[in-house]
Amino acid sequence: MQTSPEAPRTIDEYIAAFPPEKQAVLNAFLEAVRSAAPDAQEKLSYGMPAFFLDGILVYVGMQKRHVGFYPTPEAVAFFAEELRDYKSSKGAVQFPLDRPIPFDLVRNIVRHRIEMNRAAKSAG
């Protein structure tokens, strides 16, 4: 009987599961999120890095040819114009690995998510 590899339990284990060139991209991406949300809690959720501050901010997932960025449907709609050059769906954006990742845009989206979570918390 063949056993499957154990699923990562930490963000570091998640990163370590990828080849070095993808680790570098993923580390840079996560650092962009951290710089915009230094007080966010980090954990694996749905098998990928997730950041929480007054609720979920964003999820990040490394794929074969892109970094998947999941900032909620509201944020994807809010930044639709800036994201027009990237494949996106209701709550996800794909940043291809063969193009520079727009880290300033990533940070802006994370900051927006913080504002939305704070507004929802104070309204609720």
Secondary structure as UniProt FT lines:
FT   HELIX           11..16
FT   HELIX           20..36
FT   TURN            38..39
FT   STRAND          41..45
FT   TURN            46..47
FT   STRAND          48..52
FT   STRAND          56..62
FT   STRAND          66..70
FT   HELIX           73..78
FT   TURN            79..85
FT   STRAND          87..88
FT   STRAND          93..96
FT   TURN            97..98
FT   HELIX           103..123
//
